[in-house]
């Protein structure tokens, strides 16, 4: 029962309290120090949370949970550098700090634009109790990204040209 409660808390924190998420029908208004970050995730297993932090730990945000497959989400965040600190799956998680991996999956968010670091791809490594099977990278697929923006975030299509 404890693990179910912890899982519910993780889902609540990752999804329910995230004020950075841009809704598909929203036309975002940015402050001068904000940018939009479009993340496309390709994953072979459901992801509950992806936690990004700035190098000084001052700024942070979570990506929303996603199911297996390809999905896109857009976040309004303060401009600056961010790296993934933690990724949480249903049965396990990967903590870059704990595994001494250093900065991983970093992105520089520029103000006033729609930033796209690439498709976040998670490797299909086997997940066991001894290892997370974690492998990830950004893979540039601009045409597929632009198609997803057009299909799922029509209000952001003008940002593709800017």
N, C-alpha and C positions, 0 to 999 in steps of 0.2 A: 504494500500500500504506500510505503514511503516513496518508492521510485515513481509511482503514478503522480503523487503530489508534487514532487520535484519537477517532473516532466510538465505538468500543468503550469507550474510557476514559470518555467523556461519559456513555454509557448506564450503565456500572458505577457511576460516581459519583452519577448521578441516581437510579438505582433500587436498586442493591445495598446502599448504605450508609445508606439513609434509615430512621432509627429512629423517626421521628415518625408514620409511617403507622399508622392504626388499621385492623385487618382487619375485614371485614364481620361476622364472627361474634364479635368481641371486645366485651366489656363493659368499657370503659376506666375505670380508677380514676385520678382526677386529683389532683395535689398542689394545695395552696391557691393557688399562683400560676400554674396551668395552665388552658388552655381548649381546647375542640375547635374546629377550623376545618373546615367543610364547603365544599369547592370543587366546583362543577359546571362542567365545561368543555364548551363548544360550539366545535368546531374543524373547519375544512375541510381540514386536513392534519395528519398525525401530529405530536405534540409530544414531544420527547425529555426536556425538563426545563424547569421554571419555578422560578426561584430567587428566594425571598423573603428580604429582610433588614430588620432594624430600623434606624431612622434613625441610631443610633450604631454600626452594623455589629457589634454585640455578639451578637445573636441572628439565626439564619438557618436555613432549611430548604428542601428541594426538594420540589415536587410530583412524583409518579411520572409516567413517560411514559404517553401515551394515544394511541389510534388516532383516526382521523377519526370525528366524530359527537359524541354527548353522553355524558359519563361523570361519575361522582361519586367523590370520594375525601375521606376525613376524616383530619385530622392532629391529634395532641396536641402543643401547643406552649406555651411560656411566654406568659403574657398580655402584651399590649403592642401597639404599632403595627408593621406590616410593610408594605413596598412591594415590587413586583416589580423586581428588578435586571436579570435576564436571562432570556430565553426562547430555547430552542434547538430548532430544527427539524432535519430530516435534512440539508438542503442549506444552511442558513443559520441565523443567530441574530440576535436583537435585543438590544442592550445599551443600557439606558436611560442609563447614565453616558456611554458613548461618543458617543451621539447628542444629548447635552445636553438630554434630555427632562425631566430632573428626576424627581420621585417619580411613579410610575405605578401604577395598580391597587393602591392602598393599602387596608388593612383594619385595624381595631382589634379585637384579640382580647380579649374580656372573660373573666375567670377563672370557672371553674365552670359554663360554659354551652356549648351548641353554637352557634357563631357561623356565620352565613351572609351573606356580603357580596353575594350575587347570582350569577347564572350568568356565568362568565367567557367572554365571547364574543370570538372572534378574527375580524377582518374578512377578507373574501375578496379583498383586494387582490392584484394580480399580483405575484409574487415574481420579481425579476430580480437580476442581479449588482450592479446599481447601487442597488437599494433593497430593503428587506425585505418590503414590502407589509404592514407591521404596522399594524393598528388593533385596539384592544381596549378593552373596557369591562365593567363589571358591570351586568347587567340583572336587576332584581328579578322573579322568577317563583316566588313562595313556594309556590303549589300544586304546580307541577312539581317543585320541590325536595323538598317533603314526600313526594310520591309516590315519588321516587327513594330517599329515606331508608327509607321503608316497604318498598320492594322489595329494596334492596341492603344495607341496614344495619338489620335488624330489631331488633337489641339497642339501637339508639339511638332508637327510636320514643319511649320515655318522655322523652327529652331535648327532643323537639319541643314538649312542653307546658310545659317548665320554662324 
